[in-house]
Amino acid sequence: MLMSKVNKGGRPFTEPSSLRSVRLPVRLWNLVYKASKNFRSVNEYFLKLVEDDLINRKLLKRSERKKLSSRNSNSTKG
């Protein structure tokens, strides 16, 4: 990997993000954890849910969707 594509912490550059927190009842968090087992993280699961909704509302184009990891693409093929 080229050093120009790595930030100071040694991780590859990604899209800028805003740090937020979500407060959900424990009952819902447990369901989210269970539903997100096919994803790398709960954050990636939330990202997919939000992007799907924005695409349905015609606020985001499919081509603008964040590329999900290869692990996820296998689980969504059927």
C-alpha positions as CSV (number, residue, x, y, z in Angstrom):
1,M,0.0,0.0,0.0
2,L,1.3,3.4,-0.9
3,M,2.1,5.6,2.1
4,S,0.2,8.5,0.5
5,K,-3.0,6.5,1.0
6,V,-2.4,5.9,4.7
7,N,-3.3,8.4,7.5
8,K,-1.2,9.1,10.6
9,G,-2.6,6.2,12.5
10,G,-1.5,3.7,9.8
11,R,-5.0,3.0,8.6
12,P,-6.1,3.5,5.0
13,F,-8.0,6.8,4.4
14,T,-11.8,6.4,4.5
15,E,-14.7,8.7,3.9
16,P,-15.0,11.3,6.7
17,S,-17.6,10.3,9.2
18,S,-19.4,11.9,12.1
19,L,-19.3,10.3,15.5
20,R,-22.8,9.8,17.0
21,S,-24.4,7.6,19.5
22,V,-27.7,5.8,19.4
23,R,-29.6,5.0,22.5
24,L,-31.8,1.9,22.2
25,P,-33.4,-0.4,24.7
26,V,-31.4,-3.5,25.5
27,R,-34.2,-5.6,24.0
28,L,-33.7,-3.9,20.6
29,W,-29.8,-3.9,20.9
30,N,-30.0,-7.7,21.4
31,L,-32.1,-8.1,18.2
32,V,-29.7,-5.8,16.3
33,Y,-26.7,-7.9,17.4
34,K,-28.6,-11.1,16.3
35,A,-29.6,-9.6,12.9
36,S,-26.1,-8.2,12.2
37,K,-24.3,-11.6,12.5
38,N,-23.8,-11.7,8.7
39,F,-22.0,-8.3,8.8
40,R,-18.5,-7.4,10.0
41,S,-19.9,-5.0,12.6
42,V,-23.1,-3.5,14.0
43,N,-22.0,-0.2,12.4
44,E,-21.8,-1.8,9.0
45,Y,-25.3,-3.3,9.5
46,F,-26.7,0.2,10.5
47,L,-25.0,1.7,7.5
48,K,-26.7,-0.8,5.2
49,L,-30.1,-0.1,6.7
50,V,-29.7,3.6,6.4
51,E,-28.4,3.4,2.8
52,D,-31.3,1.0,1.8
53,D,-33.8,3.5,3.2
54,L,-32.2,6.5,1.5
55,I,-32.1,4.6,-1.8
56,N,-35.8,3.8,-1.4
57,R,-36.6,7.5,-0.8
58,K,-34.5,8.4,-3.9
59,L,-32.1,10.5,-1.8
60,L,-29.1,8.3,-2.6
61,K,-28.1,6.6,-5.8
62,R,-27.1,2.9,-5.8
63,S,-23.8,3.9,-7.3
64,E,-23.1,6.1,-4.2
65,R,-23.6,3.2,-1.8
66,K,-20.5,2.4,0.3
67,K,-18.9,-0.8,-0.9
68,L,-19.5,-3.5,1.6
69,S,-16.8,-6.1,2.5
70,S,-16.5,-9.2,0.4
71,R,-17.8,-11.2,3.4
72,N,-21.1,-9.4,3.1
73,S,-21.5,-9.7,-0.6
74,N,-21.5,-13.5,-0.4
75,S,-24.3,-13.5,2.2
76,T,-26.6,-11.2,0.2
77,K,-26.6,-13.3,-3.0
78,G,-29.4,-15.4,-2.1
